[in-house]
């Protein structure tokens, strides 16, 4: 067996050993799996909802408690730590690190947090942690007192927020600062006067990506020496408005330069071929390492493609919806700050649970069929939704003078655009099976308030696309 194969086979063996005796293992026949090819051909790929239903619910509270020391080894936290430290030291230079300040809220992903802290301790120096940043001036005061060499934050936009509060770059406010380490939003603009270094990428306790020395700055190298990582190809939604996924995954080293993929991971921690909803574009390959002795794919992380919205009678593509909103404003009208578009809850038919209980009893056995889609859970004495929404709701924030009839005109333009893009939508609108979109103009500062909330949470990515699809 080659070294490359043995790394993956060892990870697969640990997954089978941990999950084989469980209900999940019995359901998918994990005990009988002898190779990675067998695993990929016999175990289905799960999206988030189906993984929760068919894997996580069967595991109850999980295989291993987050506080169990064995969880770190089971999750492969130490397998590629040397590769992470090698990149960090190459970016920082030969001088040892004396003091590291970590801005991170505790508790959201305990295993990932423990892995990161262990990485920083292995880098050397004293570690000082702050888990709240309500007042930027107070945070900077405490940082100046500590005088860190390194500043570690979940998002680059936390650094930009600190800089804006004093209108000074971090390097001028923290004299000893040598670099800033971030995991998210590395492509967002910032006025840093010190090097920006990636932390890598963590997902549900797993180290899924390593920092890379290759360009661009926001690139990560998939942690193929730590986890069982697969890539699921799909078509570019910008071409036809819809994502069409391939039937089978590929191994990372078989990826094509420039192509887009969704990352699929498996782990002995209780993750089985989970589509992570993390999308990447391949930008290059890094040299083999001791833990992963084959070309390691280097990627940039992409925003999650907009979800499709299921309306009564048709499904409209999220890419078309976002494009329609962006194109709904003329050059001489107020500028778009941010928008959310999704199903309009006012267009979902309601019925009384008490008045239709006999009807609902007839559908009790149909919950797993197509008929079950029109029957909701029984809740005595309350109104319940029947069917799918028959219209769209767009909540939009604008910069500039908003005239009273602008919301109506935006709604008309979105409707006209969607009729041109989707024949099914146009047909149902002509038949009045679907209603026109409804537009609500939000107060100024709504997007900024949401961004500030995400910054102060210190939990992950802050940046959001200017137009989002919410379902």
C-alpha positions in Angstrom: 0.0 0.0 0.0 1.4 3.4 -1.0 2.0 6.1 1.7 -0.7 8.3 0.1 -3.2 5.5 0.3 -2.3 4.5 3.8 -3.0 8.0 5.1 -6.5 7.9 3.8 -7.0 4.2 4.8 -6.0 5.0 8.3 -8.6 7.8 8.5 -11.2 5.5 7.0 -10.2 2.7 9.5 -10.7 5.1 12.4 -14.1 6.2 11.1 -15.2 2.5 10.7 -13.9 1.6 14.1 -15.8 4.5 15.8 -19.0 4.4 13.8 -19.3 0.7 12.8 -20.9 -0.5 16.1 -23.4 2.4 16.1 -26.9 2.6 14.5 -25.4 4.7 11.7 -22.8 2.0 11.0 -25.4 -0.7 11.0 -27.7 1.3 8.7 -25.0 1.9 6.1 -23.0 -1.3 6.5 -19.8 0.4 7.6 -18.4 -2.8 9.2 -18.3 -4.3 5.7 -16.3 -1.5 4.1 -12.7 -2.4 3.3 -11.5 0.5 1.1 -12.1 4.1 0.3 -13.5 3.2 -3.1 -16.0 0.9 -1.3 -16.9 3.7 1.1 -17.5 6.3 -1.6 -19.5 3.9 -3.8 -21.8 2.5 -1.0 -22.4 5.4 1.4 -24.5 8.3 0.0 -23.6 12.0 0.1 -25.6 14.0 2.7 -26.7 17.6 2.6 -27.1 19.3 6.0 -30.7 18.4 6.5 -30.4 14.7 5.5 -27.1 14.3 7.5 -28.9 15.6 10.6 -31.8 13.3 10.1 -30.0 10.1 9.0 -26.7 10.4 10.9 -26.6 12.9 13.7 -30.1 12.0 15.1 -29.1 8.3 15.3 -25.9 9.2 17.2 -27.8 11.1 19.9 -25.3 13.3 21.8 -22.5 12.3 19.5 -19.7 9.8 19.7 -17.2 11.8 21.8 -17.7 14.6 24.2 -15.9 17.8 23.2 -14.1 17.9 26.5 -12.8 14.4 26.1 -9.0 14.5 25.3 -9.5 11.7 22.8 -11.6 13.9 20.7 -8.6 15.9 19.5 -6.8 12.8 18.3 -10.0 11.3 16.7 -10.6 14.6 14.8 -7.0 14.6 13.4 -6.2 17.9 15.0 -2.4 17.2 15.3 -1.9 15.5 11.9 -0.9 18.6 10.0 0.1 21.0 12.8 3.7 21.0 11.6 2.6 22.1 8.1 0.6 25.0 9.7 3.6 26.1 11.8 5.9 25.9 8.8 3.7 28.4 6.9 3.3 30.8 9.8 7.1 30.9 10.6 7.8 31.5 6.9 5.5 34.5 6.9 6.8 35.8 10.3 10.5 35.4 9.8 13.1 34.0 12.1 12.4 36.1 15.3 10.5 34.0 17.9 7.0 35.1 18.9 6.7 36.6 22.3 3.1 37.6 22.8 -0.1 36.6 20.9 -3.5 38.3 21.5 -6.5 36.1 20.5 -10.0 37.7 20.0 -12.4 34.8 19.9 -15.8 34.0 21.5 -15.7 30.7 23.3 -18.1 27.8 22.9 -19.4 27.8 19.4 -17.0 25.2 18.0 -15.0 23.9 21.1 -12.8 21.4 19.2 -11.8 24.0 16.5 -11.1 26.5 19.3 -8.9 24.0 21.2 -7.0 23.1 18.0 -6.4 26.8 17.2 -5.1 27.5 20.8 -2.8 24.5 20.6 -1.5 25.7 17.3 -0.7 29.1 18.7 0.9 27.7 21.8 3.1 25.5 19.6 4.1 28.6 17.7 5.5 29.9 21.1 5.1 32.9 23.4 2.4 34.0 25.9 -1.2 33.8 24.8 -3.7 36.5 25.9 -7.4 35.9 25.0 -10.3 38.4 24.8 -13.8 37.0 24.2 -15.8 40.2 24.0 -15.3 43.4 21.9 -18.3 45.6 22.7 -16.2 48.8 22.9 -13.4 49.1 20.4 -11.6 51.8 22.4 -11.5 49.5 25.5 -10.3 46.6 23.4 -7.5 48.6 22.0 -6.6 49.9 25.5 -6.2 46.3 26.7 -4.3 45.3 23.6 -1.8 48.2 24.0 -1.2 47.1 27.6 -0.4 43.6 26.4 1.6 44.8 23.4 1.2 41.7 21.2 3.5 40.5 18.5 0.5 38.8 16.8 -3.2 39.6 16.7 -5.5 36.7 15.9 -9.2 37.4 15.0 -11.9 35.3 13.3 -12.5 37.9 10.6 -10.4 40.6 9.0 -13.3 42.9 9.4 -12.8 42.9 13.1 -9.4 44.5 12.5 -11.0 47.1 10.1 -13.6 47.9 12.8 -10.8 48.5 15.4 -8.9 50.7 13.0 -12.0 52.8 12.1 -12.7 53.5 15.8 -9.4 55.4 16.1 -8.7 56.2 12.5 -5.3 54.7 12.8 -3.8 51.5 11.4 -3.2 48.7 13.9 0.5 48.9 13.3 0.5 52.5 14.6 -1.6 51.6 17.6 0.3 48.5 18.6 4.0 49.2 18.3 5.2 45.6 18.5 2.6 44.1 16.1 4.3 41.9 13.5 1.3 40.3 11.8 -2.5 39.7 11.9 -3.9 36.2 11.7 -7.5 35.7 10.4 -9.6 32.8 9.2 -12.4 34.6 7.4 -13.0 37.5 5.0 -9.4 37.7 3.9 -10.4 39.2 0.6 -12.2 42.1 2.1 -10.4 45.5 1.9 -8.4 46.6 5.0 -5.8 49.2 5.7 -3.3 46.9 7.4 0.3 48.0 7.6 1.5 44.6 8.8 1.4 41.3 7.0 -1.9 39.4 6.9 -1.6 35.6 7.5 -4.3 33.0 7.1 -5.2 30.8 10.1 -6.5 28.0 7.8 -10.1 26.9 7.9 -12.1 24.9 10.5 -15.5 23.3 10.1 -17.5 21.6 12.9 -14.4 20.9 14.9 -12.3 19.7 11.9 -9.2 21.2 10.4 -10.4 21.4 6.8 -7.9 23.9 5.4 -4.3 24.9 6.0 -2.7 28.3 5.5 -0.7 28.5 2.3 2.4 30.3 1.0 0.9 30.3 -2.5 -1.0 33.2 -4.0 -3.5 34.7 -3.6 -3.4 35.8 0.1 -6.9 34.3 0.9 -6.0 30.9 -0.4 -6.0 27.8 1.8 -4.7 24.3 1.1 -7.2 21.6 1.8 -6.3 19.5 4.8 -6.1 16.2 2.9 -3.7 14.8 5.5 -6.1 15.4 8.4 -9.5 14.4 7.1 -11.3 12.4 4.4 -11.9 15.2 2.0 -13.8 14.9 -1.3 -14.9 17.5 -3.9 -18.4 17.6 -5.4 -18.3 19.2 -8.9 -21.2 21.4 -10.1 -22.0 23.8 -12.9 -21.4 27.5 -12.7 -24.8 29.1 -11.6 -23.8 32.3 -13.4 -24.2 30.4 -16.7 -27.8 29.1 -16.5 -29.0 30.3 -13.0 -29.0 26.9 -11.5 -26.4 24.7 -9.9 -26.4 21.2 -11.4 -24.3 18.8 -9.2 -22.4 15.8 -10.4 -23.5 12.4 -9.3 -20.1 11.5 -7.8 -17.4 13.2 -6.0 -13.7 13.3 -7.0 -10.6 13.2 -4.8 -8.9 16.6 -4.3 -5.8 15.8 -6.4 -8.0 15.1 -9.4 -9.5 18.6 -9.3 -9.2 20.9 -12.3 -7.7 24.4 -12.1 -10.3 27.1 -12.1 -13.2 24.8 -11.5 -15.7 25.2 -8.6 -16.6 22.5 -6.1 -18.4 21.9 -2.8 -16.3 20.4 -0.1 -17.5 17.0 1.3 -15.9 15.7 4.6 -16.0 12.6 6.6 -14.6 12.1 10.1 -14.6 9.6 13.0 -16.2 12.3 15.1 -19.5 11.4 13.5 -19.5 13.1 10.1 -20.3 10.9 7.2 -19.8 12.3 3.6 -21.3 15.7 4.7 -21.7 18.4 2.1 -20.3 21.3 4.1 -22.0 24.1 2.1 -18.5 25.5 1.7 -17.7 26.2 -1.9 -14.2 26.6 -3.3 -12.5 27.4 -6.6 -9.2 25.7 -7.4 -6.3 28.1 -7.9 -3.3 25.8 -7.7 -1.5 22.9 -6.1 0.9 22.9 -3.2 3.8 20.4 -3.0 3.3 17.1 -1.2 3.9 17.0 2.5 4.8 14.2 4.9 1.2 13.8 6.0 -0.2 14.1 2.5 2.4 12.8 0.0 0.5 13.8 -3.2 -0.2 17.2 -4.8 -2.3 19.2 -2.4 -5.0 21.3 -3.9 -5.0 25.1 -3.1 -8.4 26.8 -3.2 -10.1 30.1 -2.5 -13.3 30.0 -0.6 -16.4 31.3 -2.3 -19.6 32.8 -1.0 -22.3 30.1 -0.7 -24.3 30.3 -3.9 -27.8 31.8 -3.4 -30.4 29.2 -2.7 -33.3 28.5 -5.0 -36.8 29.4 -3.8 -39.7 27.0 -4.2 -42.9 28.8 -5.0 -46.3 27.3 -5.7 -45.9 25.7 -9.1 -42.2 26.4 -9.8 -38.8 26.9 -8.3 -36.9 30.1 -9.1 -33.2 30.2 -9.2 -31.4 32.1 -6.5 -28.9 33.5 -9.0 -31.7 34.9 -11.1 -33.3 36.5 -8.0 -30.1 38.2 -6.9 -29.4 39.5 -10.4 -32.9 40.8 -10.7 -32.6 42.8 -7.4 -29.2 44.3 -8.4 -30.6 45.4 -11.7 -33.8 46.9 -10.4 -32.3 50.3 -9.6 -31.6 52.9 -12.2 -28.3 55.0 -12.1 -30.2 58.1 -11.0 -32.0 56.3 -8.1 -30.7 55.7 -4.6 -27.8 53.2 -4.3 -28.3 49.7 -3.1 -26.8 49.0 0.3 -28.1 45.5 1.0 -31.1 43.4 0.4 -32.7 40.1 1.3 -35.1 38.3 -1.0 -37.2 35.2 -0.1 -40.7 33.8 0.0 -43.4 36.1 1.2 -45.0 34.6 4.3 -48.2 36.7 3.6 -48.8 34.6 0.4 -48.9 31.2 2.2 -52.4 30.0 2.5 -53.5 29.5 6.2 -56.1 27.2 7.6 -57.4 26.5 11.1 -56.1 23.3 12.6 -59.3 22.8 14.5 -61.5 23.1 11.4 -59.5 20.6 9.4 -58.5 17.9 11.9 -60.4 15.2 10.2 -58.8 16.0 6.9 -55.4 16.0 8.5 -56.0 12.6 10.1 -56.4 11.2 6.7 -52.9 12.4 5.8 -51.2 11.2 8.9 -49.6 8.3 7.1 -48.4 10.3 4.2 -45.7 12.4 5.8 -42.9 10.8 3.8 -44.7 11.2 0.5 -45.3 14.1 -1.9 -48.7 14.5 -0.3 -46.9 15.2 3.0 -45.6 18.5 1.6 -49.0 20.1 1.9 -49.7 18.8 5.4 -48.1 20.4 8.4 -47.7 19.1 11.9 -50.9 19.1 14.0 -51.0 22.0 16.5 -54.3 22.4 18.1 -56.1 25.7 17.8 -53.5 27.6 15.6 -53.5 28.5 11.9 -51.2 26.3 9.8 -49.5 26.8 6.5 -50.9 25.0 3.5 -48.8 24.7 0.3 -45.9 26.8 -0.9 -45.7 30.6 -1.0 -47.2 32.4 -4.0 -45.0 35.5 -4.0 -41.6 37.0 -3.2 -40.7 39.4 -0.5 -37.7 41.7 -0.9 -36.4 43.7 2.1 -34.0 46.4 0.8 -31.9 49.2 2.2 -31.0 52.1 0.0 -28.7 55.1 0.3 -30.2 58.4 -0.8 -33.6 60.0 -1.1 -36.3 57.3 -1.3 -39.5 58.5 -3.0 -42.8 57.1 -2.0 -43.4 55.1 -5.2 -39.9 53.7 -5.5 -40.7 50.4 -3.7 -43.6 49.8 -6.2 -41.3 50.5 -9.1 -38.6 48.2 -7.8 -41.1 45.4 -7.3 -42.3 45.8 -10.9 -38.8 45.7 -12.3 -38.0 42.5 -10.3 -41.2 40.9 -11.6 -40.4 41.9 -15.2 -36.9 40.6 -14.9 -38.0 37.2 -13.4 -40.6 36.8 -16.2 -37.8 37.2 -18.8 -35.5 34.8 -17.0 -38.0 32.0 -16.1 -40.8 30.9 -18.5 -42.5 28.9 -15.7 -42.6 32.0 -13.5 -44.0 34.1 -16.4 -46.7 31.5 -17.1 -47.8 31.4 -13.5 -47.9 35.1 -13.2 -50.0 35.4 -16.4 -52.4 32.8 -14.9 -52.3 34.8 -11.6 -51.2 31.6 -9.8 -48.4 33.7 -8.4 -48.6 37.2 -7.0 -46.3 40.2 -7.7 -43.2 40.6 -5.5 -43.5 42.8 -2.4 -40.8 45.3 -1.6 -40.1 46.8 1.8 -37.6 49.6 2.2 -35.6 49.2 5.4 -34.4 52.1 7.6 -30.9 53.5 6.9 -28.2 51.7 9.0 -29.8 48.3 9.0 -26.9 46.6 7.2 -24.3 48.4 9.3 -26.0 47.4 12.5 -26.1 43.7 11.3 -22.4 43.9 10.4 -21.5 45.4 13.8 -23.4 42.7 15.6 -21.5 40.0 13.6 -18.2 41.7 14.4 -18.8 41.8 18.1 -19.9 38.2 18.3 -16.3 37.1 17.4 -17.6 33.8 16.0 -16.8 33.6 12.3 -17.3 35.4 9.0 -18.7 38.9 9.0 -19.0 39.9 5.4 -22.3 39.1 3.6 -23.2 39.6 -0.1 -25.1 42.8 -0.8 -28.1 40.7 -2.0 -29.0 37.5 -0.1 -31.6 34.8 -0.7 -33.2 33.7 2.5 -35.4 30.6 2.7 
